[in-house]
Amino acid sequence: MQNESGENVDLYVPRKCSYTHRLVAAKDHSSVQINVANVDPVTGIATGDYTPYCLGGYIRFKSEGDMALTTLVKENDSKTLVPEVVAEE
């Protein structure tokens, strides 16, 4: 809920699992949020920014957390990569 000036005034904003898009309940103590560093594709050095990924306990309980995180990072990486320009010979 927002007030008249547009600020968020809710006491609790539920998170969603980045992989399954399910809501993560407040009592889900097995859910995690992992911040993955963004890396400059040219230099290979971390830029200081990060991308947060939330994994629900349901995915971790099924032992698919590592696969889910890998899939999410690869999808995000393919969106941010700049295609290389091939020089004409």
ZIFENTA-V66531 format. One record per pair of residues at least 12 apart in sequence whose C-alpha atoms are under 6 Angstrom apart, sorted by the first residue. I is the first residue (numbers start at 0). J is the second residue. Records with the same first field share a line. If there is no record, write none. Layout:
I=J  J
//
This chain:
16=53  54  55
17=52  53
23=55
29=56
30=54  55  56
31=53  54
32=52  53
33=51  52
34=49  50  51
35=49  50
36=49
37=49
//
